[in-house]
Amino acid sequence: MATAVNPRLTLALVVIAAVLGGYVFFVEMNREPPPPPGAPPAPTPVTLLGGTPDDLATIEVRTPEGRAVLNRPPGGNWLIVEPTAGDADQVRMLSVAGRLVPFTANRVLTDTSQLAQYGLVNPTTSATLTTKDGTRTELRIGDQTALADGYYVRVGNDGPVYLVSRAAIDELRRLVSDPPRPRPTATPIPPTPTPSGS
């Protein structure tokens, strides 16, 4: 005598098989192919300044256009110290701090014998990032890369040359060219009274 097949059990098994099959298909389709034989390994990002955005206390930037200094006292908001003292746009400064800490480089160039080719002999742009614990990271910023997707950067006057993302350096330069002053809030216009009929 044949046993009856439970339709619910059969349906459940079909659904499980479909989900597993879909998962395996999705994972295999999105898996990165291995590098071809002999290809150089992908560069590993290097952290130049660790921590979290909340650790950043002071930003100093010098460019050919001028100088900007921003400071965040303990437990306080970001303030503009230079070029003109005043409150800073807190939303923009949260974004700036998020781009700068942790501060990472995409690549390390160990040949520093020809600093002129990187614009690092007498760089006209520099930045100093100071964290709450007093750690200062001095960045000497050279030329853009040939593809204009990054900048050559050196920490202090010694050591290797780093390739840093353009977004982070542009953010620093913009603090001078377009200081993060608070945006004026729109004043609501009161409604015009409607004349009542007589």
N, C-alpha and C positions, 0 to 999 in steps of 0.2 A: 504494500500500500504506500503510495507516494505521499510525502509530507507536504503540507501547504507552505508556500513561500510567503513570508511576511512582507507585504508591499512597503511598509514603512522602513523596515531594515534595508531592503533593496535600495530604496530611494536615498537613504542616509549614506550607504556605501558609495553610490554613484556620485553624490554631492562631494563626499570626501575625496574620491578619486579625481574629480574635476578640479577641486581646489588645489590639491597637491600637484596635479599636472600643470595647472596655470602658474603656480608658484615656481616650479622648476623651469618652465619655459621663460618666465619673466626674468629670473635670476641669470639664466644662461644667455639670454639676449642682451642683458645689460652689463655682463661681465666684460671688463677691459681686456683686450687681447694682450698676450704677453709681448714684451718688446722683442724686436727681431734680434737674432744672434749678433753679437758684437756691438749692439747699440749702447751708447753711454747711459749710465743710470740717471734717473731723473734727479735733479738737484733737490736737496733737502733744505727747507726753510731754516734760517738761523735766527734765533731770538736775540735782538740787541738790547731790548729793555723788556723785562718780564713784568708780571703782575696783572692787575686789572685796571680798567679805566678810572675807577674810584681812587687808585693809588696816586694818580697824577696831581701834583700840587702847583707847579709853575711851568709855564711855557715861555721861552724867550726865542725870538726869531729875528734875524738880521738878513735883509736882502738889499739890493741896490736901491730899492724904493724907500727904505727906512727900517724902523725897528718896532717890534710889538712885544709887549710883556703882559702876560695874563697870570693871575694868581687866584688860587682857591684856598682861603684860610680853613683851618680844621672845622668841620661841621658847617661851613658856610657855602655861599654861592661863588661862581666864577666872577672875577672883577677884572676890568681892563686897567692896567697900571700905566702903560704907554701904548699909543702916542698920546691919548687924552684919557685921564682917569675917569672911571665911571663904571656903572653896572654893565655886565655882558649879557648877551642873548644866551640864556641857560640851555635852551633846546639845541642851538647850534653847537655850544661848547660840549654838551654831552656827546654829540656826534663826532666832534673833533677828538675828544679824549678816547672815544671808542676806536677811532682809526689809528691812534698813536700808541695805545697800550693794550696788549703787548705790541711792541714795535719789532717787526720781523723783516728780514732780508730774504729775497728769493734765491740769491746765489752769492757765493764768495769767490772773489778773484784774488788769487794768491800772488800774482805777479804785480808788484807795486813799484817796479823800477821805473816805469814811465807814467808818472802821475799826471803829466801834462795832457796825455791823451784822454784822461777822464775828467779834465777840468778841475783837478784837485791840488794844483800847485799853490795857487792863491785863490781859493774859492770865494765868491762874493756873497754866497748864501750860507748861513749856518743856523743851527737851532740847538738849544739846550733844554732838555726835559728833566725836571726835578720831581722826584716822588716825595711822598709824605715823610719817609724815613731819611730824607736828605741825599739820596742817591742821585748824582748828576750824570746824565748821558749827553755828551757834546757831539753833535753831528755836523760834519763838514760836508756840504752838499755841492757836488760837481755838476757836470753836464748831463743832459738827457742822453739816453741810449739812442742808437741809430734808428730803432723802431719807434722811438718816442713813447715807450710804454713803461719807462722807469728812469731812475736817476742813479748815478754813481755816488756812493756815500762812504765816508770814512768816519770812524769813531775816534775822536781826538786827532792827534798828529801821528799816530803810529798804527801799525797793524794792517790788515788786509783792506781791500776795497770791496764794498758790498753793492749789490744791485737791489735797489729798493723800489717798491711799487710807486708809480706816478701819483696815484690817488693820495697817498699819505703825504708826499712832499708838496703836492699842489695845495693840500689843506693847510700846511704850515705857511706856505708863501701867501696864501689868501688872508691869513691873519694880519698881514701887513697891508696888502693892497685893498682889503675890504674888512676893516675891523668888525668884530662881532658885537656891534651895538644892538641893544634891544630894538625890536621893530615897534614902531608906534601902533598902538591899538586904535582901531577905528571907533570914532565916537558915533553912537547911534543918533540918527536924525529923528527928532520927535515928529510924530504924525501931524500933518496939517489938519487943523480942525475943520470939519465940514460945516459950512454955514447952515443953520437951521432955517427951515422955511417959515415965513411969517404968515 
